[in-house]
Amino acid sequence: MAKTKAPDPKLDALREHASLNPHPHRVSDPLFATAEFFDRRDLIQVKYEMVRRVRADAQSVAQSAKAFGFSRPSFYQAQAALEREGLSGLLAKKRGPRRSHKLGEEVMGFLQELLSQEPSLSSLELVARVQRRFKLQVHSRSIERALLREEKKRP
């Protein structure tokens, strides 16, 4: 019978909050090897300590980045995020556009007008009409989400 590992609540929490370091083996800083408090799996803690090492201990950026498993550009990104937003700036951000940047007021007005005239239009047909009218490539799911957001705004 194969042994199963006991659940690790900290590992589960790091995964859940998108702060699990994907490369803990790259962290070679002695602090993470000797002290129980420091966990090389905790991406936020690793980034914070990397920036702190340069600020407080006057370690070079290149040396600190290497010891914590990052590149110099990653160090500067972490440093700027920490200065701008505090610790929460070190949390992973969702990649990609933050809003439906192609579906502005004009396009949304066009879609709502189409739907008021022909409520049975599918999202694929709406995509085709937006393409013809505005020369925009938009995914059908983007249109569906934008229409849902507009629907939720209405009282």
C-alpha positions in Angstrom: 0.0 0.0 0.0 1.4 3.4 -1.0 1.9 6.1 1.6 0.0 9.3 1.0 1.5 12.6 2.1 -0.2 14.5 4.9 -2.0 17.6 3.7 0.1 20.8 4.0 -2.3 23.7 4.8 0.4 26.4 4.1 1.0 24.9 0.7 -2.7 24.8 -0.1 -3.0 28.5 1.1 -0.1 29.6 -1.1 -1.7 27.9 -4.1 -5.1 29.4 -3.4 -3.7 32.9 -3.1 -1.5 32.6 -6.2 1.6 33.1 -4.1 3.3 29.8 -4.5 6.8 30.2 -5.7 7.1 28.1 -8.9 10.9 27.9 -8.5 11.7 27.5 -4.8 14.8 25.5 -5.6 16.4 28.6 -7.1 16.4 30.4 -3.7 19.9 30.1 -2.3 19.9 32.9 0.2 21.2 31.5 3.5 18.3 33.0 5.5 16.0 30.6 3.7 18.2 27.6 4.4 18.6 28.2 8.2 15.6 29.9 9.6 12.3 28.0 9.9 10.3 31.2 9.6 11.5 31.8 6.0 9.8 29.6 3.4 11.2 29.6 -0.1 7.8 28.4 -1.3 6.2 31.7 -0.3 6.7 34.0 -3.3 5.7 37.1 -1.5 8.1 36.5 1.3 11.0 35.7 -1.1 10.4 38.9 -3.2 10.1 41.0 -0.1 13.3 39.7 1.4 15.1 40.1 -2.0 14.2 43.8 -2.0 14.9 44.3 1.7 18.3 42.7 1.3 19.2 45.5 -1.2 17.6 48.3 0.9 18.7 47.3 4.4 21.8 45.3 3.8 23.2 47.2 0.8 23.6 44.0 -1.2 23.9 44.6 -4.9 20.8 44.1 -7.1 22.5 41.5 -9.2 23.7 39.5 -6.1 20.3 39.8 -4.4 18.3 38.8 -7.5 20.6 35.7 -8.0 20.3 34.6 -4.4 16.6 34.8 -4.5 16.2 33.1 -7.9 15.1 36.1 -9.9 16.5 38.2 -12.8 17.5 41.9 -12.3 14.4 43.1 -14.2 12.2 41.0 -11.9 13.9 42.6 -8.9 13.2 46.1 -10.3 9.5 45.1 -10.9 9.2 43.8 -7.4 10.9 46.9 -5.9 8.6 49.3 -7.9 5.5 47.3 -6.9 6.4 47.3 -3.3 7.0 51.0 -3.3 3.8 51.7 -5.2 1.4 49.3 -3.4 3.1 47.9 -0.4 3.1 44.2 0.2 -0.1 43.7 -1.8 1.9 44.9 -4.8 3.9 41.7 -4.7 0.9 39.5 -5.2 0.6 38.0 -8.7 -1.7 40.1 -11.0 -4.0 38.7 -13.6 -2.5 39.0 -17.0 -4.1 40.5 -20.0 -6.5 43.4 -20.5 -8.3 44.6 -17.4 -11.5 45.4 -19.2 -13.2 44.9 -22.6 -11.0 47.5 -24.4 -12.4 46.8 -27.8 -16.1 47.1 -26.8 -16.3 50.9 -26.2 -19.5 52.9 -26.0 -20.0 53.1 -29.7 -19.7 49.3 -30.2 -21.9 48.6 -27.2 -24.5 51.0 -28.4 -24.4 49.3 -31.8 -24.8 45.8 -30.2 -27.7 47.0 -28.0 -29.5 48.6 -30.9 -29.1 45.3 -32.9 -30.5 43.3 -30.1 -33.4 45.6 -29.6 -34.3 45.1 -33.2 -33.5 41.4 -33.4 -33.4 39.9 -29.9 -32.7 36.4 -31.2 -29.3 37.2 -32.7 -26.6 34.9 -31.5 -23.3 36.1 -30.2 -21.6 34.6 -33.4 -23.9 36.8 -35.6 -23.1 39.8 -33.4 -19.3 39.1 -33.9 -19.9 39.1 -37.7 -21.8 42.3 -37.6 -19.2 44.1 -35.4 -16.5 42.9 -37.8 -18.4 44.3 -40.8 -19.2 47.6 -39.2 -16.1 48.4 -37.2 -13.5 46.1 -38.7 -12.8 44.7 -35.2 -12.0 41.1 -34.3 -13.9 40.3 -31.2 -14.5 37.0 -29.6 -18.1 35.9 -29.1 -17.5 35.3 -25.4 -16.3 38.9 -25.0 -19.5 40.1 -26.4 -21.5 37.8 -24.1 -19.6 39.0 -21.0 -20.0 42.7 -22.0 -23.7 42.3 -22.6 -24.1 40.6 -19.2 -22.2 43.5 -17.5 -24.5 46.0 -19.2 -27.5 44.0 -18.0 -26.3 44.0 -14.4 -25.9 47.8 -14.5 -29.6 48.3 -15.3 -31.9 48.7 -12.2 
